[in-house]
C-alpha cells in the first residue's frame, strides 16, 4: 500500500473505518473514525481526503492515496 503524510499508511486509516456503512460522505468517515478512537494523524488524513461521497472501501483507499 502507498504511504501518506508522515508515513501513515492506508491500513492505519482503514482500521478505524472497518465497520462504516457505505455510501459515506467524507464527513461521515471523519465522524466514524472519531467514534472509533482514531488519533490525530489518522484524523488528519481523513480530513484531507478529497471531498465527496465514497461508495466502498476501495474508494477510501484511492482517496487516501491522493492525500499529500
C-alpha positions in Angstrom: 0.0 0.0 0.0 1.1 3.5 -0.6 2.5 5.7 2.1 0.9 9.0 3.0 1.7 12.1 5.1 4.3 11.3 7.8 4.5 7.6 6.7 0.9 6.9 7.7 -0.5 4.0 5.7 -4.0 3.4 4.3 -4.1 0.4 6.6 -4.0 2.7 9.6 -6.9 4.8 8.3 -8.9 1.7 7.3 -8.6 0.3 10.8 -10.9 3.0 12.1 -13.3 2.7 9.2 -13.8 -1.1 9.2 -17.5 -1.0 10.3 -18.7 2.1 8.4 -21.7 1.8 6.1 -21.4 2.9 2.6 -22.1 5.1 0.8 -20.5 7.6 3.1 -19.5 11.2 2.7 -16.1 12.4 3.8 -17.7 14.0 6.9 -19.3 10.6 7.8 -15.8 9.0 7.5 -14.4 11.5 9.9 -17.2 11.2 12.5 -16.9 7.4 12.4 -13.1 7.5 12.9 -13.6 9.8 15.9 -16.1 7.5 17.4 -13.7 4.6 16.9 -10.9 6.4 18.7 -8.7 7.4 15.9 -5.7 9.6 16.8 -4.8 12.9 15.2 -2.5 11.6 12.4 -5.4 9.4 11.1 -8.0 12.1 11.5 -5.7 14.5 9.6 -5.5 12.1 6.7 -9.3 11.6 6.6 -9.8 15.4 6.9 -7.6 15.9 3.9 -9.4 13.3 1.7 -11.0 14.7 -1.5 -14.4 16.0 -0.7 -17.3 13.8 -1.8 -19.1 10.5 -1.3 -17.3 7.2 -1.0 -19.2 4.1 -2.2 -16.8 1.5 -0.8 -13.5 0.9 0.9 -11.7 0.9 -2.4 -12.8 4.5 -2.9 -11.4 5.4 0.5 -8.1 3.7 -0.3 -7.9 5.7 -3.6 -8.7 8.9 -1.7 -6.0 8.2 0.9 -3.5 7.8 -1.9 -4.3 11.3 -3.1 -3.6 12.9 0.3 -0.3 14.8 0.1 
